[in-house]
Amino acid sequence: MRTARLDLERVLGIAAMSSTMEFKVREIDWEEGSDELVAIRRQVFVIEQNVPEDLEWDGIDPQCRHVIAREFTGRPIGTGRLLPDGHIGRMAVLSPFRGRGVGAAMLRELIAMADQAGLAEALLHAQTHAIPFYAKFGFEPEGEEFMEAGMLHRTMRLRLRNLTDK
C-alpha cells in the first residue's frame, strides 16, 4: 500500500499565524554566520540550559546547513541546523523572542530544506517539553525517552516523501 506524500504546504503553513513581530528566516553559510550562530547557541544552550561547551560544539557545523532568524533591525534572534542525514538540531531562539513564531518559521525552513534535498525523512531529538511543538509539524515520537546533555529527550521523525517517489 502506498503512503500519501506529506502535504508540505499544509505543514509549512502551520504557526505562520498570530505573531505581529517582524522577522525573517534565511539559510546562512556556517563560515559567513558562525559568530552570530555561536552567540545564539551559547546563550540558549550553554548559559541558560547549562549544556557543557564540549557537547555543544561537536565539530560538524561546517558540514551542516544552517538557518538564522533576524528581527526587523537585523539582530540575530534564532538559529537551527540540518545535518546531511536529515537530522534537525540546535534549534535555539533567544528568550525575549520565544512564543512569537520564530521557532516555527525556522522549523518550516529546515523541513523545506530537507525536502528540497530529496531526503525521505527528517528527524530530531526533542527536549520532552518541546514534543507538542514538533508534533504540530507532523513529527511523531518514537522510542523511549533518553538523557542528552543532562536533559530528557525523545527521538521524533517526520516522513517527507515516499521512498518510491525518488
C-alpha positions as MATLAB code, in Angstrom:
seq = 'MRTARLDLERVLGIAAMSSTMEFKVREIDWEEGSDELVAIRRQVFVIEQNVPEDLEWDGIDPQCRHVIAREFTGRPIGTGRLLPDGHIGRMAVLSPFRGRGVGAAMLRELIAMADQAGLAEALLHAQTHAIPFYAKFGFEPEGEEFMEAGMLHRTMRLRLRNLTDK';
ca = [
       0.000    0.000    0.000;
       1.366    3.389   -0.966;
       1.569    6.035    1.773;
       0.447    9.518    0.766;
       3.168   12.105    0.366;
       3.272   14.607    3.213;
       1.364   17.769    2.388;
       4.315   20.102    2.969;
       2.314   23.170    2.077;
      -0.031   22.416    4.963;
       2.778   21.590    7.379;
       4.932   24.547    6.367;
       1.993   26.887    6.860;
       1.467   25.895   10.493;
       2.174   28.605   13.043;
       2.546   31.377   10.494;
      -0.272   32.867   12.479;
      -0.667   35.230   15.407;
       2.710   36.929   15.584;
       2.943   40.525   14.532;
       6.671   40.641   15.232;
       8.632   41.283   12.083;
      11.462   38.864   11.429;
      12.973   36.945    8.569;
      14.459   33.469    8.383;
      17.050   32.579    5.791;
      19.712   29.995    5.176;
      23.197   31.101    6.164;
      26.574   29.534    5.493;
      28.484   28.490    8.620;
      31.588   30.390    7.545;
      29.573   33.561    6.962;
      27.442   33.372   10.084;
      29.344   31.366   12.682;
      29.910   34.296   15.054;
      26.186   35.045   15.244;
      25.120   31.392   15.302;
      27.610   30.599   18.069;
      26.432   33.589   20.128;
      22.784   32.472   19.967;
      23.555   28.855   20.778;
      25.938   29.803   23.599;
      23.240   31.973   25.199;
      20.458   29.396   24.893;
      22.251   26.095   25.406;
      25.422   26.815   27.372;
      24.262   29.695   29.575;
      20.511   29.068   30.004;
      20.411   25.268   29.795;
      23.886   24.523   31.217;
      24.959   22.353   28.284;
      28.716   21.783   28.565;
      30.706   23.606   25.855;
      32.323   20.360   24.680;
      28.890   18.851   23.995;
      27.545   21.904   22.198;
      30.453   22.238   19.778;
      30.549   18.844   18.076;
      32.712   19.855   15.100;
      30.121   19.114   12.408;
      28.699   22.607   11.908;
      30.728   23.240    8.722;
      29.043   20.195    7.100;
      25.526   21.300    8.091;
      23.067   23.730    6.570;
      22.016   26.500    8.951;
      19.177   28.966    9.231;
      19.196   32.270   11.048;
      16.250   34.343   12.175;
      16.686   38.111   12.338;
      14.317   40.698   13.737;
      13.499   43.697   11.546;
      16.569   45.581   12.848;
      18.837   42.797   11.593;
      19.585   41.473   15.068;
      20.033   37.668   15.080;
      17.413   36.059   17.316;
      17.355   32.353   16.414;
      19.101   29.520   14.656;
      18.794   25.867   13.709;
      20.694   23.382   11.586;
      20.125   20.483    9.228;
      22.659   17.669    9.080;
      23.260   15.934    5.745;
      21.358   12.861    7.015;
      18.172   14.875    7.694;
      18.680   15.388   11.414;
      17.371   18.781   12.538;
      19.005   20.197   15.604;
      20.425   23.085   17.562;
      17.093   24.916   17.358;
      17.548   27.971   19.568;
      15.588   31.204   19.964;
      16.692   33.992   22.288;
      14.429   34.248   25.329;
      12.676   37.577   24.560;
      11.576   36.239   21.159;
      10.150   32.846   22.199;
       6.476   32.165   21.657;
       6.293   34.602   18.759;
       6.567   32.233   15.798;
      10.344   32.380   15.334;
      10.980   28.701   16.114;
       8.072   27.669   13.892;
       9.387   29.731   10.975;
      12.862   28.261   11.367;
      11.494   24.717   11.565;
       9.391   25.272    8.423;
      12.534   26.414    6.601;
      14.579   23.427    7.814;
      11.811   20.995    6.784;
      11.661   22.625    3.346;
      15.450   22.364    3.001;
      15.335   18.661    3.882;
      12.543   18.063    1.397;
      14.317   20.026   -1.358;
      17.442   17.957   -0.703;
      15.379   14.868   -1.568;
      15.566   13.348    1.901;
      12.914   10.775    2.746;
      12.545   11.987    6.311;
      13.659   14.473    8.904;
      14.371   13.504   12.469;
      15.298   15.276   15.655;
      15.944   14.790   19.339;
      13.270   16.869   21.050;
      13.543   18.020   24.612;
      10.488   16.383   26.140;
       8.788   19.704   26.917;
       9.040   20.577   23.185;
       7.379   17.394   21.864;
       3.977   19.115   21.364;
       5.658   21.893   19.358;
       7.267   19.449   16.914;
       4.123   17.298   16.770;
       2.257   20.303   15.281;
       4.505   19.883   12.227;
       3.823   16.169   11.856;
       6.839   14.832   13.750;
       5.979   11.613   15.551;
       7.726   10.468   18.735;
       9.404    7.091   18.739;
      11.308    5.007   21.236;
      11.879    5.783   24.869;
      12.988    8.999   26.491;
      16.743    9.385   26.919;
      19.175   11.793   28.521;
      21.161   14.099   26.279;
      23.226   16.979   27.657;
      21.585   16.430   31.043;
      18.008   16.829   29.729;
      15.293   14.340   28.811;
      14.812   13.981   25.052;
      12.848   11.794   22.689;
      13.520   10.986   19.041;
      10.892   12.315   16.628;
      10.567   11.568   12.922;
       8.768   13.217   10.010;
       8.281   11.381    6.721;
       8.914   13.852    3.896;
       8.311   11.769    0.818;
       7.666    8.186   -0.219;
      10.738    6.151   -0.962;
       9.008    5.217   -4.214;
       8.909    8.914   -5.182;
      12.702    9.027   -5.530;
];
